[in-house]
């Protein structure tokens, strides 16, 4: 009898585990389309982003954050690059990006521009 419920239980647990990694509709709406792709089942290649790798091996992405409070970002563990008015630059991991969009003071997050010397 118990074995009949095992597949159902596994499906339920997989669904619940996946819920922690997804963003709400409101959080997703704060991201530009390129950053939304980072949360897709198969994210695009790194060439689409201003991406670098930290010393611990974690990828970080250059972003521009529209927020009224740089301090809220710092309190969330985000290292703010610069802040001018409501425009804030930062380099964030996907986990940090998830925390950024959960903040009520954050209105939008856009991909940073990749600078190249010509």
N, C-alpha and C positions, 0 to 999 in steps of 0.2 A: 504494500500500500504506500509506504513512504517513497519508494522509487518513482511512483507516478508524479510526485510533486517536485522531484529534483530538477527537471528541466524548467519548470515554472519558477522555482526559487532562483535558479541561476539567471534566468532572464530578468527577474525583478532586481536582483543584486547588480547586474550589469547596468541596468537602467539607472539605478540609484547612484552608482559610482560615476556614471557619465554626467549626471546632473551637476556634480560639483565642478566640472570643467567647462560647462557651457555658460554663456552670458544671457542675462535677461534681455528682452526686447529693448528695454530702455537703455541698458548698457551698450548693446550692439549699435543702437542708433547714434551713440556718441562717437563711434569710430568711423573714419572714412572708409570707402570700399576696399582699399588696399589692405588696411589693417584688419578689417573684418575677415579677410582671407586667412589670417594667421590662426583663426579659430575654426577653420574648415577642416574636414576630415583629412584632406591632403593639401597642406599649404603650398603656395607657389615657391619657386626657387628663390634663393637668397638674392639673386641679381635684381630682383624687383624692389629691394629695400636698401636703406642705409643701415647695414648690419655689420657688427663686429663681434668678436668673441672675447669674453672676459677671461682673466687668468684661471678661473675655476671651470672654464669650458662652457659656460652659459652664454647663449646668443643674446645680444642686446640690440635694440632697434632705436634709431634716432627718430624722435617724435616732437611735435609741436602741440602743446596742451593749452587749451583755452580754459582758464580757471581764475576765479577771484582770489584764490588763496594758495600761494606757493608753499606756505607752511603746512597746509593739509597734506600736500604731496610729500614733503619731507617727513612728516609724522607717519605716513604710510610706508616709509622706507625707500622712497624714490630720491635719487640724487639729482637735484635740479641743476641744470647747466647754467641757464640765465633766465631772468624774469624781467619783463618790461610791460607794465600795465597788466593786462590779462593774458599776455602771450608768454608762455613758459617753454623752454626747451629742456629736453631730458633724453637720456638713453635708458631704455627699460627692457627688461626681459618680458616674456609673455605673461608670467605670473604677476610681475609688477604692473603690467598693462591692465590685467584683470582687476587689480586693486585700484588703479587710477580711475577706471570708468565706474567703479562702484561708489566713488566719492560724490556727494551731492553738489559740491562746489565746482566740479569739472563739467563743462558744457560740451566740449568736443576735443577729439584727439586726431591729429593728422600725421601722415608720414612726413618725416623730415626729408629734405632734398639731399641727395648724394652729391657731394662736391668732388669734382675731378679737375686736375690740372691739365690744360690742353697744350 
